[in-house]
Amino acid sequence: MSHIRNTGAMRVSKRCGATTRSGTPCQAPALRGKVRCRMHGGARRSGAPRGNRNARKHGMFTQAAMAERRQVGLLLEQAQDLLEKMT
């Protein structure tokens, strides 16, 4: 097959080692110096951020917030008991 463009380097380049959803190997070429193609994590800044940002406390499950909710629950129980005694 003869092309106007020089596609020889593209055809002999190393292929991405990822598996597609259908279970077949990815046919895209791996990026220079990488094992994966641009679609499977070879691109710059792809993947998860550094550090475990998912584990950050956002306020609802901090110890102080949980203690406050416990106190409010106890107060509500006491108020309910007091209302039952009054009636």
C-alpha positions in Angstrom: 0.0 0.0 0.0 1.5 3.3 -1.1 0.7 6.6 0.6 1.7 10.1 -0.1 2.4 10.6 3.6 5.1 8.7 5.4 3.2 6.4 7.7 5.9 3.8 8.3 6.9 5.1 11.7 3.3 5.2 12.8 2.7 1.6 11.8 5.8 0.2 13.5 5.5 2.2 16.7 4.8 0.5 20.0 1.1 0.0 20.7 -0.9 0.9 23.8 -1.1 -1.9 26.4 -4.6 -1.1 27.5 -7.6 -3.3 27.1 -10.7 -1.8 25.5 -14.3 -2.4 26.8 -14.8 -5.2 24.3 -11.7 -6.9 25.7 -9.5 -6.4 22.7 -6.1 -4.6 23.0 -6.1 -0.9 22.1 -4.7 -0.3 18.6 -3.6 3.3 19.2 0.1 4.0 19.3 1.7 4.6 22.8 3.0 8.1 23.4 6.7 8.7 23.2 8.3 7.5 26.4 5.0 6.1 27.7 3.3 2.7 27.8 -0.2 4.0 27.1 -1.9 6.0 24.4 -3.3 9.5 25.0 -6.8 8.0 25.6 -5.6 5.5 28.2 -3.5 7.6 30.6 -0.4 8.6 28.6 -1.4 12.2 28.3 0.0 14.9 30.6 -2.0 15.5 33.8 -4.1 12.5 33.2 -5.1 10.2 36.1 -5.9 10.9 39.7 -4.5 14.0 41.4 -1.5 13.6 43.7 -2.4 13.0 47.3 -5.6 11.6 48.6 -8.0 14.5 48.1 -11.0 12.2 48.3 -10.3 11.7 52.0 -10.6 15.3 52.9 -13.2 16.2 55.5 -15.8 18.6 54.1 -17.5 19.4 57.4 -20.4 16.9 57.7 -18.3 14.1 59.1 -15.8 15.9 61.2 -15.7 15.0 64.9 -17.1 18.3 66.0 -20.0 18.1 63.6 -20.9 14.6 64.7 -20.7 15.6 68.4 -22.9 18.5 67.8 -25.5 16.3 66.1 -25.4 13.9 69.0 -26.0 16.8 71.4 -29.0 18.0 69.4 -30.4 14.5 69.3 -30.1 14.2 73.1 -31.7 17.6 73.5 -34.6 16.6 71.3 -35.1 13.4 73.3 -35.2 15.4 76.5 -37.7 17.8 75.1 -39.9 14.9 73.9 -39.8 13.3 77.3 -40.7 16.7 79.0 -43.6 17.1 76.6 -44.9 13.6 77.4 -44.7 14.3 81.1 -46.6 17.6 80.7 -49.6 15.9 78.8 
